[in-house]
Amino acid sequence: MLDSVPKKIRDKVRNSPDYQKGKKDIQKFREAKTEINRRGLNLNINKDLVVAAGIVVALVGVAYFAPAFLPGFLALV
């Protein structure tokens, strides 16, 4: 998909501060997902969903979404 974009432009985008911040945020979300899986939380149970949301907020620092969308978001990460 990105093969049609000139390398110079791809490199410029990859070196931009926003892109780097996004990469770090994705890594933090992956760490949160790993922690949730390690604890064996069931995201269909409200108590576990609140704990999972707390883990995401603690590791990422900001809640970007409503807790109801947490299972779907973690499936994407």
Secondary structure, DSSP 8 states (H G I E B T S, - for coil): -GGGS-HHHHHHHHTSHHHHHHHHHHHHHHHHHHHHHHHT--TTSHHHHHHHHHHHHHHHSS--S-GGGHHHHHHH-
